Amino acid sequence: MRAIAVSEYGATPAPMNLPVPEPGPGEILVRVIAAGLNPLDWKIADGMLKDSVDAPFPLILGQDGAGVVDAVGEGVTRLRPGEQVYGSFRGVERGLGSYAEYTVARDDGPVAKMPAGMLYTQAAAVPTASATALAMVEEARVDTGQTVLVVGATGGVGQGVVQLASRAGAKVIATARDDMAGTMRRLGANETVDHSAGDLNRQVLAVHSDGIDAVLDMVGDTRATEHLAQLLRPGGTYITTTWSVHPDAMEAKGLRGINFEGESSAELLDRLSDLIDSGGLRVRVEREVPLEEAADALAENRAGGARGKTVLRI
């Protein structure tokens, strides 16, 4: 089967022809039609997990995907051959991922039936980004009447956070350049601020002089986090996916600091399916590229500035 893999940590991802995996007991074999690209994919290729996972090589990249159940292993009861599914298929410990024509997943793992009427390319963009957004908004306890700043709002996770925070009743300030400001407002943002136009704190305080209730940050480093935390009112929350928060230091200032790491699940995907079906969550695919162009797409994602999800067509 065609796949995109690395021969060792730090190697450039490359097309390879590899054997089709076989589903074991409790596993499903999925014919992948589209794979979602995430920053974690190139981080794994770089060796992010080399000290914690003894991965075999070649290591097929990718975690998110959508496709059709091709076969099932012994004891599988939840999913059947022919069903359209989407979810997280990461199997680093076995050298398997979603950047391939076939992959395997646990029947009881983070895989679910696709939302009705959804395209494979849209479904592949959902699992990690949207699940992270939903869990992050809930962990931050975003609620009606709050004012929240979403940093990294134009990326895949950020766009989900904007929608879900708005749905929770918050007033949402989204970071976005002028050419994305309209998109952010259509997704539910009440205001936008542009980091390229000057200091974010100054821009936010010009409208909200008494501060805000929460910062949900997908991109900031420690220095940026310490600066933006000055916007928070007493009791405010700073939650980040980049692990740039010092919780004890935040607590000493009367703030709640959270380094967030979400875990997808079938239950969470089912909730996302319901949100998508009801129109409560829209998934914006920035672009689709062929599987063979994965290395270039990963390099561009590494450079930053995402404006939605990139999806690989298998």
C-alpha positions in Angstrom: 0.0 0.0 0.0 1.0 3.6 -0.5 2.1 5.4 2.7 4.0 8.4 3.9 6.6 7.4 6.5 10.0 8.2 8.1 12.9 5.7 8.1 14.2 7.2 11.4 13.4 10.1 13.7 14.4 13.4 12.0 14.3 12.0 8.5 12.2 13.7 5.8 8.8 12.1 5.4 8.7 10.1 2.1 6.4 8.0 0.0 6.9 4.3 0.6 5.2 1.1 -0.5 4.5 -0.9 2.7 2.4 -4.1 3.6 -1.3 -3.7 4.4 -1.7 -4.3 8.2 -3.9 -7.0 9.5 -6.5 -6.4 12.2 -6.0 -8.4 15.4 -8.6 -9.3 18.0 -10.7 -6.2 18.9 -9.3 -4.2 15.9 -10.7 -2.9 12.7 -9.0 -2.4 9.4 -9.9 0.9 7.7 -9.4 1.8 4.0 -8.4 5.4 4.5 -9.8 7.9 2.0 -8.6 11.2 3.6 -6.2 12.0 6.4 -6.1 15.2 8.5 -2.8 16.9 9.1 -1.8 18.0 12.6 1.3 19.7 14.1 1.7 16.6 16.2 2.5 14.6 13.0 5.7 16.5 12.2 6.6 16.6 15.9 6.4 12.8 16.0 8.6 12.6 12.9 11.1 14.9 14.6 11.3 12.5 17.5 8.9 14.0 20.1 8.1 10.5 21.4 11.5 8.8 21.1 12.1 8.7 24.8 8.7 7.3 25.7 7.7 5.0 22.7 9.8 2.3 21.2 8.5 2.8 17.7 9.5 0.5 14.8 10.6 1.9 11.4 9.4 2.7 8.8 7.0 4.8 10.9 3.8 5.8 9.1 2.8 9.3 10.0 -0.6 10.7 10.8 -3.3 10.2 13.4 -6.6 11.6 12.0 -8.5 10.0 9.2 -11.7 9.0 7.6 -12.6 6.0 5.5 -14.5 2.7 5.3 -14.2 -0.3 7.6 -12.6 -3.0 5.3 -12.4 -5.9 7.8 -12.7 -6.6 11.5 -10.8 -8.8 13.9 -12.2 -11.3 16.3 -14.6 -10.0 18.9 -15.4 -6.7 17.2 -19.1 -5.8 17.6 -19.4 -2.0 17.5 -18.4 -1.4 13.9 -18.9 -3.5 10.7 -17.3 -3.8 7.3 -18.7 -1.1 4.9 -19.4 1.5 7.6 -18.0 5.0 7.1 -15.9 6.0 10.1 -13.6 8.7 11.2 -11.3 9.2 14.2 -7.8 8.9 15.5 -5.8 6.0 14.1 -2.4 6.8 15.7 -0.4 3.6 16.3 3.1 4.9 16.8 4.1 1.9 18.9 3.3 -0.3 15.8 4.7 2.0 13.2 1.2 2.7 11.9 -0.7 6.0 11.1 -3.3 7.5 8.9 -1.1 8.7 6.1 -1.6 5.4 4.2 -4.2 3.5 2.2 -5.0 1.3 5.1 -4.6 1.5 8.9 -6.0 -0.2 12.0 -7.7 1.0 15.1 -9.2 -0.5 18.3 -12.9 -1.1 18.1 -13.2 0.5 21.5 -10.8 3.4 20.6 -11.4 6.9 19.4 -13.2 5.9 16.2 -16.9 6.6 15.4 -19.4 6.6 12.5 -19.1 9.7 10.3 -21.6 12.5 10.7 -24.5 12.1 8.2 -23.8 13.6 4.8 -20.3 14.7 5.7 -17.5 14.4 3.1 -14.5 12.2 3.9 -12.2 15.2 3.6 -14.2 17.2 6.1 -14.5 14.3 8.5 -10.7 13.7 8.5 -10.2 17.3 9.7 -12.4 16.8 12.8 -10.9 14.3 15.3 -7.9 16.0 17.0 -8.7 19.6 16.3 -12.4 19.6 17.2 -12.1 17.2 20.1 -9.3 19.4 21.5 -11.4 22.5 21.0 -14.5 21.0 22.8 -12.5 19.6 25.7 -10.5 22.8 26.1 -13.6 25.0 26.2 -15.1 22.8 28.8 -11.9 22.6 30.9 -11.7 26.4 30.8 -15.2 26.5 32.1 -16.2 29.1 29.5 -19.7 30.4 30.4 -22.4 32.9 29.5 -21.3 36.5 30.1 -17.6 35.9 30.1 -15.1 37.6 27.8 -12.5 35.3 26.4 -9.5 35.8 24.1 -8.6 33.0 21.6 -5.0 33.1 20.6 -4.2 31.2 17.4 -7.9 31.5 16.4 -7.4 30.9 12.7 -5.9 27.4 13.1 -7.9 24.2 13.2 -8.2 24.0 17.0 -8.7 27.8 17.2 -11.6 27.9 14.8 -13.4 25.2 16.9 -12.7 27.1 20.1 -14.1 30.3 18.7 -17.4 28.5 17.7 -17.7 26.5 20.9 -16.9 29.4 23.2 -19.5 31.6 21.4 -22.0 28.7 21.6 -21.3 28.6 25.4 -22.5 32.2 25.6 -19.1 34.0 25.9 -18.0 37.2 24.2 -15.2 36.0 22.0 -12.1 38.0 20.9 -10.2 36.2 18.2 -6.7 36.9 17.0 -6.7 37.3 13.2 -5.2 39.4 10.4 -7.5 41.6 8.5 -8.0 39.0 5.7 -9.4 36.5 8.2 -11.3 38.9 10.4 -14.6 38.3 8.5 -14.2 34.5 8.7 -13.7 34.7 12.5 -16.8 36.8 12.9 -18.8 34.4 10.8 -17.6 31.6 13.1 -18.9 33.5 16.2 -16.2 36.0 17.2 -17.5 39.3 18.5 -14.2 41.1 17.9 -10.8 40.5 16.3 -7.3 41.7 17.2 -4.3 41.5 14.9 -0.9 40.7 16.5 0.9 42.2 13.5 -0.9 45.5 14.2 0.7 46.0 17.6 0.6 44.7 21.2 -2.4 42.4 21.8 -2.7 43.6 25.4 -3.0 47.2 24.3 -5.6 46.3 21.7 -7.7 44.3 24.1 -7.5 46.8 26.9 -8.6 49.6 24.6 -12.0 47.9 24.5 -12.0 46.0 27.8 -10.2 48.2 30.2 -11.2 46.1 33.2 -9.7 43.0 31.7 -11.1 39.6 30.5 -12.0 36.3 32.0 -10.0 33.8 30.1 -7.3 33.3 27.5 -7.4 30.1 25.4 -4.0 29.9 23.6 -2.9 27.5 20.9 0.4 29.1 19.9 2.1 31.2 22.6 5.5 30.5 24.3 6.2 31.2 27.9 7.1 34.8 27.4 4.0 35.5 25.4 1.9 33.7 28.0 3.2 35.7 30.9 2.4 38.9 29.0 -1.1 37.9 27.9 -1.9 36.7 31.5 -1.8 40.4 32.5 -5.2 40.8 30.8 -6.9 38.4 33.2 -9.2 39.6 36.0 -8.7 38.0 39.4 -9.9 34.4 39.2 -9.4 34.3 35.5 -8.2 31.3 33.5 -5.2 30.8 31.1 -5.3 27.5 29.3 -2.8 26.5 26.6 -2.0 23.6 24.4 1.6 24.6 24.1 2.4 23.9 27.8 3.7 27.5 28.3 1.9 28.0 31.7 3.5 27.9 35.1 0.4 26.9 37.2 1.9 27.7 40.6 3.0 31.1 39.4 -0.5 31.8 38.1 -2.1 30.5 41.3 0.1 32.9 43.3 -1.5 35.8 41.3 -5.0 34.5 41.9 -5.3 33.0 38.5 -6.0 29.5 37.1 -3.3 28.2 34.8 -3.8 25.0 32.8 -1.4 23.2 30.4 -3.9 21.3 28.4 -3.5 17.9 26.6 -6.7 16.4 25.3 -7.5 12.8 24.5 -10.0 11.9 21.9 -12.5 9.1 22.4 -15.5 7.5 20.6 -17.8 9.3 23.1 -16.3 12.7 22.3 -16.5 12.0 18.6 -20.1 11.1 18.9 -20.7 14.4 20.6 -18.9 16.2 17.8 -21.0 14.4 15.3 -24.1 15.7 17.0 -22.8 19.2 17.0 -21.9 19.0 13.3 -25.2 17.5 12.4 -27.1 20.3 14.2 -25.0 23.1 12.7 -23.4 23.9 16.0 -19.9 23.3 14.7 -18.5 24.0 11.2 -15.2 22.5 10.1 -13.2 24.6 7.6 -10.8 22.8 5.4 -8.2 25.2 4.2 -6.9 23.0 1.4 -6.7 19.5 0.1 -3.5 17.9 -1.2 -2.6 14.5 -2.6 -0.9 12.0 -0.2 2.4 12.3 -2.2 2.6 16.0 -1.2 2.5 15.3 2.5 6.1 16.3 3.2 5.6 19.8 1.7 2.3 20.2 3.6 4.0 19.2 6.8 6.8 21.7 6.2 4.3 24.5 5.6 2.4 23.6 8.7 5.6 23.7 10.7 6.2 27.3 9.5 2.9 28.3 11.2 0.1 30.7 10.1 -2.5 28.0 9.5 -5.9 29.2 8.4 -7.9 26.0 8.8 -7.2 22.4 8.3 -5.0 20.7 5.6 -6.3 17.3 4.5 -4.5 14.7 2.5 -6.5 12.9 -0.2 -5.5 9.2 -0.2 
